Amino acid sequence: MKIELRNISKTFGSFRALNDVSLSVESGELLALLGPSGSGKTTLLRIIAGLEDADLGSGPILFDGVSVSDRRVRERKVGFVFQHYALFRHMTVAKNIAFGLEVRPRCERPSRVEIRRRVRELLELVQLEGLANRYPCQLSGGQRQRVALARALALKPTVLLLDEPFGALDAKVRKELRNWLRRLHNEIHVTSVFVTHDQDEALELADRVVVTNLGKIEQIGTPDEVFHYPESEFVMNFVGDVNRFHGRLEDGKLCFADLWLEAPEDRDGTSGPARVFVRPHDLDVDIRPNGTPSLRALVADMHSAGPVVRLVLRSEGGHTLFAEISQARYRKLGLRAGSAVCVTPHNVRVFPDSS
Amino acid sequence: MSQGGGRRARTLNRAFALKRHSVLPGFGWTLGCTLLYLCLLVLIPLSLLFFRTAGLGWSDFWSAVTAPRVAASFKLSFAASGLGAALNAVFGFIVAWTLVRYSFPGKRLIDATVDLPFALPTAVSGIALTTVYSRTGWIGQLLEPLGIQAAFTPVGVTVALTFVGLPFVVRAVQPALQDLDPEAEEAAATLGAGRWQTFYRVILPTVMPALLTGFALAFARALGEYGSVVFISGNMPMRTEIVPLLIVSELEQYDYQGAAAIAVVMLVASFVILLLINLLQWWGARHQRREGV
């Protein structure tokens, strides 16, 4: 099922949650809505589900080209997984999963045997066989999450919407469930949209990522595009860590932190003040200059963080830089606090101040 | 607490596995306090009832509590109280729902009004009810052409017993409604449930324990009510005489044993009913612990 949203706006009182947003989700795609809290991503998800109505004057919401704007929630047939699972506390796991089937009108309702078979299938799918007769309060967070997913899938929805699906889980369970959801999506291929504020989750899980900020879409792209070619300063800042400088563009040259570089191709023609961004892992650290323009700096501090070492560097001009190098590189250079190093930036992103 | 007392308490704890280790010690102390308090206020005075009644032989007791006038009053008391509590369960629920779910001007005022039956001296409300529901009263006037006479009939008794029970249901149900997870209702909607299905499959079962508590409290209060009923009922033996009133009239005739016998039956019956409701409520709530995250 392909989903299209055209010119959607939503205001709560005086707060503009969504400002003229258009988006299309391809059939069978797993799409992430990534943004800080208050950026409108959950509102967008709820509007797709029909739990919220867009403002008057907004464009249509199309499912496979057919407008569903005036269909109510229950008629849209979307699967929705809530942030806090919203399981029915007084029902067993099996009853929770069967709920969607049991509330159907009598003429469409499957037989009891059929419902039981379907529940068993779904329990198998979410790997919770044997927990059918437990109550939600007897399950762990990850298990509840999977029950919520099974419940949403019981009606074989053509669209699956997940609101911060892993938000309330601890780091390890979150990773496991993330991989599991990816595998599940590969298996059943239902068009899925999930909301998250965790960039790792979005980059790792999604086919495409939509970065939202202040009720607008900042960028839509594959995880690679969003991470390596951010189109705006906001995306650069929000997706991944970043070093930020004030610099100047002049005649195809870029100057920042006492360093002159060739300006990136997309900023060739412009001149004037600009903001300059480099990711920590795009800073090459060496003991000696290697021929390319580089900054001289001293190692102020360092943290060994798992597979990488994070360096805090102080340049001669007084700038503080954050760099990330591998453990192997770190050992080869034999760095210690106070070591003098040369720093060469790569993949510099520049945004002129006027924009 | 003495050494011996401590040891006894420990043995007791082990025997019944009542005590769980906790950071705040004091189980023995608090249980002792609880029992003392209940004894002084409830158990000792009530057990006197049984001693009184014991002076009566079994057959005397039986004939005292099955006399036609007594039986009629039992029937009226339990039926009117039950009916009143049931009415309150329905309409009290609606009142609580309105107060929790919607905001409208005057909401605070209505919220405060609910508590009035708590606060008024019951005699005052009895007189007020009688005035309004009597044949010439504001509401009684309207009921008259419909062939309904409220004052001095069982209808009036039920009205008074409903009146005193209302706050119990509203106040018991309100927190449960506030506690409802709005996402659960939305989840039901995304799963295709209609409003009515969402109500009786999701909301009602969640609120049921609180509603039962409210019902039980309203029922208990109505059984013991005296002041607000005496005026509106007219106290006609066999027709509009409630049990508390009958007990008082027996006392006025210095028939202490007869009064005690009736009271014992009343006591046992209400205790059993309340116990059953509590069990039902406990059974319904056993899986409703808040989902901790």
Boltz contact constraints between the chains, C-beta under 6 A:
constraints:
  - contact:
      token1: [A, 51]
      token2: [B, 186]
      max_distance: 6.0
  - contact:
      token1: [A, 73]
      token2: [B, 189]
      max_distance: 6.0
  - contact:
      token1: [A, 73]
      token2: [B, 190]
      max_distance: 6.0
  - contact:
      token1: [A, 74]
      token2: [B, 189]
      max_distance: 6.0
  - contact:
      token1: [A, 74]
      token2: [B, 192]
      max_distance: 6.0
  - contact:
      token1: [A, 80]
      token2: [B, 190]
      max_distance: 6.0
  - contact:
      token1: [A, 82]
      token2: [B, 183]
      max_distance: 6.0
  - contact:
      token1: [A, 86]
      token2: [B, 183]
      max_distance: 6.0
  - contact:
      token1: [A, 86]
      token2: [B, 184]
      max_distance: 6.0
  - contact:
      token1: [A, 86]
      token2: [B, 187]
      max_distance: 6.0
  - contact:
      token1: [A, 88]
      token2: [B, 202]
      max_distance: 6.0
  - contact:
      token1: [A, 89]
      token2: [B, 288]
      max_distance: 6.0
  - contact:
      token1: [A, 90]
      token2: [B, 205]
      max_distance: 6.0
  - contact:
      token1: [A, 90]
      token2: [B, 206]
      max_distance: 6.0
  - contact:
      token1: [A, 90]
      token2: [B, 287]
      max_distance: 6.0
  - contact:
      token1: [A, 99]
      token2: [B, 191]
      max_distance: 6.0
  - contact:
      token1: [A, 100]
      token2: [B, 191]
      max_distance: 6.0
  - contact:
      token1: [A, 100]
      token2: [B, 192]
      max_distance: 6.0
  - contact:
      token1: [A, 103]
      token2: [B, 192]
      max_distance: 6.0
  - contact:
      token1: [A, 103]
      token2: [B, 193]
      max_distance: 6.0
  - contact:
      token1: [A, 103]
      token2: [B, 197]
      max_distance: 6.0
  - contact:
      token1: [A, 135]
      token2: [B, 287]
      max_distance: 6.0
  - contact:
      token1: [A, 136]
      token2: [B, 291]
      max_distance: 6.0
  - contact:
      token1: [A, 137]
      token2: [B, 289]
      max_distance: 6.0
  - contact:
      token1: [A, 137]
      token2: [B, 291]
      max_distance: 6.0
  - contact:
      token1: [A, 168]
      token2: [B, 293]
      max_distance: 6.0
